[in-house]
Amino acid sequence: MPYSSWGDFICGAFVLIIIIFHFLNKSKKNTALKSVLFILVSVLIFNVLHGVSDLLVYNKVTLKLALIFKYLLIIVFSIIASGFEIYCLGVIKDTTKILKWHYLILVLPVLWNIIWLIINKITNICFEVEGNTIIYHVAYCLLFLCFIFAMIYMPIMCLVYKRGIYPSLFKVGLTFTIFSALFGIFQFFFSFFINNNVFFTSVFLTLSTAYTYLYSRNDLINIDQMTNLYMRNKCMDDLTASDGASVYMLEIMRFHHFSSFTGDQILIEIVNFLKTIFNKYTMYRVSSNQIIVIVGKSDDISKISLINQEFRKPINIQGDDYSIDIKTSIIIKKKNETAEHTVYLLEKMINQIKDTNEVFIVYSSEMKRKLEIEENDTNKIIKAINKGSVVPYYQGIYSINDEKITWCEALARLNVNGEIIPPSKFIPILENHRCVNKLDRNMLCQVLKELKSMNDSGTRVDVKGISINFTAEDILNQSFIDEIKQMVKNQEIDPNMISFEICESVIISNFQKAKEIMEELNSYGIKFFLDDFGTGFSNLKAVLSLPFYLIKIDKSLLDAAKENTRNHQILDGVVKAINSIGMKTLIEGVETKEDVELVKNFGVNYIQGYYYHKPSNMTELNKTIEEKV
């Protein structure tokens, strides 16, 4: 069998493997992949037929038939290759808005074949091999030169429009061009010494197939399969190349309140409507509830009123109506501004109106100043957290039985350039930047240092213990638990002096893991308080099955008990149920003498609130305890 036939069959097998791999892949609904598969099948058929034609040439009976067949395949080959090149630069055009006249260069292989057929006499269709070898070689060489020209043209366009092309596509495109050009040059210089189509046809089509498939996979990664919108990575690439364009961000408020199924259906309904409004523009789903639209150099905001008008009406999902609140921010992408910063500003702007009746906000000089101040404050807070500038303030916990403060809770304050910042100003920022765990670690570290300092100086600590708040992320992290033990040991603090306050979210996220961690730390001496009981999950059975020392009942239940008898009875029953199994109870937010009398009637063990003590440093807390005594 000739070498070219082997090459064609190998190339065909390679294409077949890619097709099989695609069908084994779960994601096969993408439109781009369907077009790619059509190209792959065409290439597969061509390579098989080309290999067959080579075999026929070596049979004298089928020689003329083989030559006709072979020349027809040259035409088919050029059409497939040209179509592929058009597809490749179409990809570049899609992301960089290249003008359509560039396509003309890509049809050169097809044009050459048409000219070649015209200058060859009709009688040459059934020619003898010896008489037409030169024409045959010239046809192939010129055809390949056209391909090489397109290969050179493609990387030039890639380099010119590099900012608008995916990095992976850019690298694959250049690699494809280099390899194809090398094989093309090899074929041109050695075509008269070896079989004129040895390897080149196979190599070219194989690389073409690989390049096309890799791009389609890259494109699929950037498409949200539910909405068929591009996702965040593609949005960032396109924003980078969209200087001066108006950019819209639409955010669905309280989207997490919907169930998974309902949320998906609502999102699909919203996207379908937005496609009718922004039908000329590309949309992107950048997060679960955020959609970005790049609308070009336009500041027309009339579309926002259409969106607002449409979604004033509830969306019906399987017979149930759901009210939707969509907020929109609009900004003009500035030159040299990063895509990440543009999205950051859009999100910040929506945060400005999320709790208002406003439905959209446009970036302005006033908004810029406001965001700059907010960003400056945020940077100061993050910097302070990273420096460990956390200041513990302590609020006393009053024991009804002992009639004095016997415990205290460590509450975080932040020292920002000498100014003490309350938690209401920095906790939301830390939550947005996922830095709460740093706050927790710093708080524990500072409390242990203060206790160590007091012990070393001989200062008496007039409380049984200090409670510190921790998040679910911290408590469920085994490495952090080991770190806690080491910190307590290093500061030579009795573990019984420390207790951790956790919310019900810890129980919800991983009940079994939470139980194991609590039992481990209990055996070490650290107690657990359940914070804000009654504001969240409130599964009394689950709570009572965990080794809590004390249950802190939220102020909202106390306020509700003051409203009517029914709520009063509910709170009374909850307290009795907790006390009956040996756990201690505490009611938070006690601020008046009337609150104190009411709470005592419930039979709770502890009271916490401004009535007995406002948060202060440890020295002031000790003074308060001494004065009360």
Stockholm file with secondary structure:
# STOCKHOLM 1.0

chainA/1-629         MPYSSWGDFICGAFVLIIIIFHFLNKSKKNTALKSVLFILVSVLIFNVLHGVSDLLVYNKVTLKLALIFKYLLIIVFSIIASGFEIYCLGVIKDTTKILKWHYLILVLPVLWNIIWLIINKITNICFEVEGNTIIYHVAYCLLFLCFIFAMIYMPIMCLVYKRGIYPSLFKVGLTFTIFSALFGIFQFFFSFFINNNVFFTSVFLTLSTAYTYLYSRNDLINIDQMTNLYMRNKCMDDLTASDGASVYMLEIMRFHHFSSFTGDQILIEIVNFLKTIFNKYTMYRVSSNQIIVIVGKSDDISKISLINQEFRKPINIQGDDYSIDIKTSIIIKKKNETAEHTVYLLEKMINQIKDTNEVFIVYSSEMKRKLEIEENDTNKIIKAINKGSVVPYYQGIYSINDEKITWCEALARLNVNGEIIPPSKFIPILENHRCVNKLDRNMLCQVLKELKSMNDSGTRVDVKGISINFTAEDILNQSFIDEIKQMVKNQEIDPNMISFEICESVIISNFQKAKEIMEELNSYGIKFFLDDFGTGFSNLKAVLSLPFYLIKIDKSLLDAAKENTRNHQILDGVVKAINSIGMKTLIEGVETKEDVELVKNFGVNYIQGYYYHKPSNMTELNKTIEEKV
#=GR chainA/1-629 SS CCHHHHHHHHHHHHHHHHHHHHHHSSCCCCHHHHHHHHHHHHHHHHHHHHHHHHHHHTSGGGHHHHHHHHHHHHHHHHHHHHHHHHHHHHHHHHHHCCCGGGHHHHTHHHHHHHHHHHHSCGGGGGCCTTTSHHHHHHHHHHHHHHHHHHHHHHHHHHHHTGGGSCHHHHHHHHHHHHHHHHHHHHHHHHTTTSCTTTTHHHHHHHHHHHHHHHHHHHHHHTBCTTTCCEEHHHHHHHHHTCTTCEEEEEEETTGGGSCHHHHHHHHHHHHHHHHHHSTTSEEEEEETTEEEEECCSCCCCHHHHHHHHHTTSCEEETTEEECCCEEEEEEECCTTCCHHHHHHHHHHHHHHHTTSSCCEEECCHHHHHHHHHHHHHHHHHHHHHHHTCEEEEEEEEEETTTTEEEEEEEEEEEEETTEEECHHHHHHHHHHTTCHHHHHHHHHHHHHHHHHHHHHHTCCCCSSEEEEECCHHHHTCHHHHHHHHHHHHHTTCCGGGEEEEECHHHHHHCHHHHHHHHHHHHHHTCEEEEEEETSSCCCHHHHHTSCCSEEEECHHHHHHHTTCHHHHHHHHHHHHHHHHTTCEEEECCCCSHHHHHHHHHHTCSEEESTTTCCCBCHHHHHHHHHHHC
#=GC SS_cons         CCHHHHHHHHHHHHHHHHHHHHHHSSCCCCHHHHHHHHHHHHHHHHHHHHHHHHHHHTSGGGHHHHHHHHHHHHHHHHHHHHHHHHHHHHHHHHHHCCCGGGHHHHTHHHHHHHHHHHHSCGGGGGCCTTTSHHHHHHHHHHHHHHHHHHHHHHHHHHHHTGGGSCHHHHHHHHHHHHHHHHHHHHHHHHTTTSCTTTTHHHHHHHHHHHHHHHHHHHHHHTBCTTTCCEEHHHHHHHHHTCTTCEEEEEEETTGGGSCHHHHHHHHHHHHHHHHHHSTTSEEEEEETTEEEEECCSCCCCHHHHHHHHHTTSCEEETTEEECCCEEEEEEECCTTCCHHHHHHHHHHHHHHHTTSSCCEEECCHHHHHHHHHHHHHHHHHHHHHHHTCEEEEEEEEEETTTTEEEEEEEEEEEEETTEEECHHHHHHHHHHTTCHHHHHHHHHHHHHHHHHHHHHHTCCCCSSEEEEECCHHHHTCHHHHHHHHHHHHHTTCCGGGEEEEECHHHHHHCHHHHHHHHHHHHHHTCEEEEEEETSSCCCHHHHHTSCCSEEEECHHHHHHHTTCHHHHHHHHHHHHHHHHTTCEEEECCCCSHHHHHHHHHHTCSEEESTTTCCCBCHHHHHHHHHHHC
//
